[in-house]
Amino acid sequence: MSELSGKDRAAESEKELTAVPAKKKGFARLRAATVYSVEGLRACFASEEAFRLEIMLAVVLTPLAFWLGDSPAERGLLLVAIVLVLLVELLNSAIEAVVDRIGLEYHALSKKAKDIGSAAVFISLVAFVVLWVAVLL
């Protein structure tokens, strides 16, 4: 078995990094997008404790939203508040993953990006509380 030279190894590495699969079309594209989305949800659930806690809360609060909301509009607002928190947490986790991919060493811009993502989650949680209180009072 022959060893690759440094240049050959670098070229192989470059191919792996730049090889983008061909774009799918039609139903295959929709199916692939669904698979990628499920993979993203699984990855976030596996690696992010905050997301797991928010999912558990969503499982408990979703039936409560249907029970406590007096009208379809109220039920909708309560459900939107739950989904908003989950969406923002997913985006925050994506930001954190990209920052960590760039490097784990401390950098002020990495901290800034993670802090801003965290602030977005905080604002979504405040909006959640405000909406639930406003609807239920």
N, C-alpha and C positions, 0 to 999 in steps of 0.2 A: 504494500500500500504506500503510495507516494504522498509526501507532505506537500501542501500548497505553500508557495513562496509568500512572503509578506505582501507583495503586490497582488498576487492572485487572491489571497485571503481578503484583502481590502476590496477588490473588485466584486467578489462573491458577497461580501457584507453590504456593499453599495446596492447590489441587485436586490437583496432581501429588503432593504429599506425603501427602495423606490418602486418595486414591483407592485403595481396597483391592479387589482382584479378588474376584468372587463365589466362595464356597467351592464346590469341586467335590464330587461325591458318588460313592460306589461305586467302580467300576474306574477312572474318570477321576481320582478323588482319589489312588488308589494309583499310577497312572501319573505324575501330576504330582509326587507326593512322590519317586518314583524319579528323575525328571528333575532336581528340585531337589537331591537328594542327589548325583547325578553332577556337577552344576554346582559344588557345594561341594567335592567331591573335586578337580575340575579346577582350581578357583580356588586351593585350598590348595597343590596341586602346583606351579602356575605361580608362586605368590608366596612360598612358604616353603621355603627351602633345607633347613632341618632336616627337614621332612616328606619332601622328596625323598630325603634320605639315609636316613631311617627306612624309606621304601618300598624302597629298594635293599637295605637290610639284611634286610627282611622277605622279599624275593624270594629272597635267598640262604639265610636261616635257616629258612624254611618247609619246604623239602625236607629240610634237616638235622634238623628236629624229628621228621619222620616216620622218618628213618633212625636217629637216635640214641635216640629214646624206645623203651624196651623193652616198654611196655604201652600200651594205649589211654589210660589215665589219665596216664601220663607224656607221651605225645604231646600230649594235650589241654592239660596244664599249660604245656608249651613253646609251644604255639600261642596260648594265652590271654595269655601274657606278651608275645608279639609284638603281638597285637591291642590289648592294653591301652596300649602305648606309642603306637600310631597313633591310638587314640581320644582319649587325653589331649592329644596334639599337635594334633589337629583342634579340640578345645575351647579350647586355649590360643590357637590362631590366630584363632578366633572372638572371643575376649575382646580380643585385640590389635586386630582389625578394628573392633570396636565402640568401643574407646577412641580409636583413630585417627579414627573417624568423628565423634566428639564434638569433637575438636580435637587438633592436633599440637603445640600449645605445652605446655611442661612444667607438670605439676600433680602434687602429691603423691599424690592419689588415683589418678590415671592410672598413676603409677609403681607404686603399691601393687598395683593390679589386675594389671598386667603381671608384676610380681615374683611374685605368688601363682600366676598361670598358669604361669610358668616353674618355680616350685617343684613344682607338680603334675607337670610333665613330668619333672623331676629324680627325684621319688619313683617315678614309673612306670618310669624307667630303672633305678633301684636295685632295684625289685621284679623287673624283668626279669632282671637279673644274678643276684640271689639265687635266683630260681626255676630258672634254667638251671643254676647251680652245684649247687643242692640236688638237682635231678633227675639230673644227669650224674655226680655223685660218688658 
